[in-house]
Amino acid sequence: MTLVKLDSGDYINAEAVEVIKGGDNPYIGLRSNNSYDITPADRDRIVEAMRGSEQMSAKELVQAIFRGMQHELNAQRRRGNIL
């Protein structure tokens, strides 16, 4: 969960944001069907937090690659290609 502090002092969970409307009066819509007025600076912080939440850490990336390699090796063993 990634919390973002808004200019109003409130916090929102960036992962619960469904839509962000821009323009002169930006607002966000959450999955709970609530919507909140935000400032342009809030919008930028929310978007940045959402980008960060999609990225894997280096450790997670290495673990995902390792799991894929293990899966492929096990499949080759089942086919008799590797002893």
Phi, psi and omega in degrees: 000132179244111179268138178238130178274125179275163178300335179286348183099348177282160176243145173231155175273112183298334180285346180265001182283127179264319183212146174235120178262134181264211179086199183289330181236073184292151173210164177242149172245130181261163179299338180278009181070012172273152174225150184223140172286139179225166176269163175303325178294321176300314181302315181296319179294320180295315180298317179298318178295323179292322177297316181296327182287343180273343183275142177275148172286164179300320180296315180297322179295314179298318179296320179295318178296316180299316179298321178295320178294318178298317180299316180294319178297317178297321179294320178293322177298317179298326180280351179087012181279339182229139178277000000 
